Amino acid sequence: MYDKLIIATFLFILGQTITWFSSYSQFVWDWAAERPAFFGVVMAIPAALCFIYGVKYAYEFFENGWGPRFYIFSLSFLVMPTLFWYFMNESFFTLKNMLSTVLAFAIVYIQMKFK
């Protein structure tokens, strides 16, 4: 029953991770800062494919267009803070981030509950 959502989740997390590296590597490594266009070109196609196929599976699960959109948005509150913390030493545990995460999980819950 949840197999399509599991596949979509994996693809969205992978796509968001690729996108994070294409955008933020320039702030983590000097060699990446010297080649921002390289990261944009090399990572754009894999990230786009992750999102295209992720939306396909999520749409089949949610049976509407808004479900995948809110799901991608909410997953970003798990993926991005983890990457910011690990690679840039930015704390996730601020009031703003914690409240945003609670709201993100509420959005996912609503989308799944009222499918």
Salt bridges, closest charged atoms under 4 A:
GLU34 OE1 - ARG35 NH1 3.82
GLU60 OE1 - LYS4 NZ 2.78
GLU60 OE2 - LYS56 NZ 2.96
